[in-house]
Amino acid sequence: MSLPWGRAVALGCAVAAAGFALSWAGAATGITPSVLPAPQLKVGKAQADLCPTPAASKALADQGVTLGAQSPAVMANVGGRTCVRMPLTRGEFAMDLSAGSVPADGGVTFTKSTGRTLSFTEVEFNFGTRKADGRATIEGTSAGTRASTSATTPAGTSSGRARAAQQRIDLLTLDFQLDKTKVDLTRGTAEGAASLGLGRGGGNALKDAFGTSPLPAEGTVFDATAGGDVSQAAQSLSYALLP
């Protein structure tokens, strides 16, 4: 018995949408689809927590450097760890984490006991390059030394004034943990995790600010988790699956 044309089309669309969604539900856990492009998810109201590893926390403390947050980012207690919580209110990314970019609001600060501060601001997480780039700003005088200059900071500025990077630099590296990526298409939510290492630009900025970097050049310096609302592509797929 043949189905009426309208019902046949609706059924076909539902089957296609179901296959599409299931294909990329697998991709979110590391299974790569062979044909369909990854749905694009737009970030709504979300946040990222950057928690220093125990080794990074010890290294900062040993050099008298305190981790802080620049508003609207805040400090937060996450599982007993003191972390920087950065709001995520825009940007979009592919569901398989292969492309896209998500900027963060606020910034991460490092302050020496002498009062010298380095800020990482305008941070943007780039999924394609697996890097977080942004700008580095140094404020305050360095005890007993002249303010240094390098590719990350402009020459000819006063040591007592803020010195900001003229160009965006790679602050951190990203290593996504696909097994911790979860996307709920019906609710329009997503969460994930990543290990953050120190980028070359971030390392140079720390050396400029404090003489030596208080964070290791290799390995994980922040354990990052993120979660919140996503819309558009995820929402449209969930609607297609509804009866």
PENOR-V202291 format. One record per backbone hydrogen bond with DSSP energy under -1.0 kcal/mol. NH is the residue of the N-H (numbers start at 1). CO is the residue of the C=O. If there is no record, write none. Layout:
BEGIN
NH&CO + NH&CO
END
This chain:
BEGIN
8&4 + 9&5 + 10&6 + 11&7 + 12&8 + 13&9 + 14&10 + 15&11 + 16&12 + 17&13 + 18&14 + 19&15 + 20&16 + 21&17 + 22&18 + 23&19 + 24&20 + 25&21 + 26&22 + 27&23 + 28&24 + 29&26 + 30&27 + 31&26 + 41&93 + 42&231 + 43&91 + 44&229 + 46&88 + 47&227 + 48&86 + 49&225 + 50&84 + 51&223 + 53&221 + 57&53 + 58&54 + 59&55 + 60&56 + 61&57 + 62&58 + 63&59 + 64&61 + 65&60 + 66&111 + 68&109 + 70&107 + 73&70 + 74&85 + 76&83 + 78&81 + 81&78 + 83&76 + 84&50 + 85&74 + 86&48 + 88&46 + 92&101 + 93&41 + 94&99 + 95&39 + 97&94 + 101&92 + 102&125 + 104&123 + 105&87 + 107&70 + 108&120 + 109&68 + 110&118 + 111&66 + 112&116 + 113&64 + 115&112 + 117&139 + 118&110 + 119&137 + 120&108 + 121&135 + 124&133 + 125&102 + 126&131 + 127&100 + 130&126 + 131&126 + 132&172 + 133&124 + 134&169 + 135&121 + 137&119 + 138&163 + 139&117 + 145&142 + 150&153 + 161&158 + 163&138 + 165&136 + 169&134 + 171&132 + 172&132 + 173&197 + 174&130 + 175&195 + 177&193 + 180&177 + 181&178 + 182&191 + 184&189 + 188&184 + 189&184 + 190&228 + 191&182 + 192&226 + 194&224 + 195&175 + 196&222 + 197&173 + 199&171 + 202&170 + 203&199 + 204&200 + 205&201 + 206&202 + 207&203 + 208&204 + 209&205 + 210&206 + 211&207 + 221&196 + 222&196 + 223&51 + 224&194 + 225&49 + 226&192 + 227&47 + 228&190 + 229&45 + 230&188 + 231&42 + 236&232 + 237&233 + 238&234 + 239&235 + 240&236 + 241&237
END
